[in-house]
Structure formats: structure tokens, C-alpha cells
Amino acid sequence: MLLAIDIGNTHTVFGVYRGTNLMVDWRATSVHQRTEDEVGSQILLFMEGKGIEPKDISGVAISSVVPNLTDVFIAMSKKYFGQAPVVISSALDLGIKIHYDDPSAVGADRLCNAVAGYAKYGGPLVIIDFGTATTYDVVAKNGDYLGGVISPGVETSAADLHRRAAKLPKVELRFPKKIIGTDTVESMQAGILYGALDAMEGMVMRLQEELTKREGKKAKVIATGGFSEFIKQHSKTIEAWEPSLVLDGARMIYERVVGK
């Protein structure tokens, strides 16, 4: 079995694969001050509840955008599973060409999305990851990673609005029944969520226009990330939903690197 780990700024997602099958996955808060023992104990506890023993894990793959947590999880992997993990980066043989000016600046999660997205759907693609940031990753029809867009995430925008405006409360992130709010909470929900939805669809339109000129065909639009299920229900642009795309990409890259 392979333990795949997606370390984000807000959440860390774990998945256990048997072959290509994602048997179980779970999400935890990314606590930046945790030790390898705290992380290891948490993982073992969850695995125990699913009947998975540490000796069942024969490999670990880590996608991380939080450098200080990367070292913690590397140490945890070695101590609790006896495995030196494959840490995803542009320095690995990913099977794709990266067209970023500095390939090392591309987040591991974005690389995983590109690899898994292309493996599942071919190209061209626009992959939208709704997390702490909302990222748009653009993949060519031959699988090359062309670059993308980074914008504030839904929850990030909402938290910043509450923090910066003294009289605006923290609100539940749900779409209101009507666009014209008749109280402060509804008005904020409409602005945050419909604003994010319209911004996403406008950005995809711009990306499609540029990509169609380059690739000669329209890109398929895939959504992933913590808020993707929430947003896709209100979008006419999103064509496919892949909640475990980063984990899938980490697994595929691991298999390529170790030759399995």
C-alpha cells in the first residue's frame, strides 16, 4: 500500500492506495507546529480504525506547499513507516515539460494536478484547485505544463473581509437564496460566493480564449480542492470534478519515480 500525503496551508489530506485504488482518505487541519510524533500518532490512529497496519505501507509520497511541515512529514515517514518518502518537486522525472520561467517555483500540488489531470483526461486542460488560494493550471494537448493563475481562495477572501472591516461579521460560506441581500450576512455571502463564482468563470473564459489560439481546441475544465464540490454545483463552466486529484498525481509520480 502507498500512503499519499497532500500538505496544504489550511488542510492536509491523506490517502492510502492499494495499486491504483484509493481505499480510504481523510482530511486534517495543517498545524504548523506539530512534531513528527504528533503527526505519526494521528495517522496510526486513523489507520487502525480502518484496519491498516504500519507494516502494510510500502511507500510514502508527499506533496507539500508548507516547507517546515515537509521536514516534519519526512521524519515521520522514516520513523513510523521505515520509508524514505518521495517528495514531489519539479526536480523529479514527472513525464511532462514545465514551461514556467523557474520550474522549481511551481507548487507540488499544481504539478500533481497537472500529471493526474492529463493522465485521466488528456489535454488541453484548465484545472481549478479551490483551496487557500484558487489556482488555475493550464495543460497543453501534449501534456506540457504551460503555467497558470493564482488568486485568493474563497475562505481566504471571506476571512480577510471580516478581519479588515470592523463591522462585518464572520459568515457561514453558503450561497444565499437571492443575489440582492437584505441583511449584512446575506449581502456578504452573495458578494463572496457569487463574486468567486463569476471571477472563476470569467478567468476560465480568458484562459480558454488564449489556449484555443495556442492549441487549436477548447480545454476541458476540471475542479478539485476543498471548496470545489461546493462551487461546482453552481457552475456551468466546470465539466469534471476530481476531489482526490493531488493524491492521484502523487501516486502516479511516485510510481514513475520508483519504477512501479
Secondary structure as UniProt FT lines:
FT   STRAND          2..7
FT   STRAND          11..18
FT   TURN            19..20
FT   STRAND          21..29
FT   TURN            32..33
FT   HELIX           36..49
FT   TURN            50..51
FT   HELIX           54..56
FT   STRAND          59..64
FT   HELIX           67..81
FT   STRAND          86..87
FT   TURN            90..91
FT   HELIX           103..105
FT   HELIX           108..121
FT   STRAND          125..130
FT   STRAND          133..139
FT   TURN            141..142
FT   STRAND          145..152
FT   HELIX           154..164
FT   TURN            166..167
FT   HELIX           184..189
FT   HELIX           190..194
FT   HELIX           195..215
FT   STRAND          220..224
FT   TURN            226..227
FT   HELIX           228..232
FT   TURN            233..234
FT   STRAND          240..241
FT   TURN            243..244
FT   HELIX           245..258
//
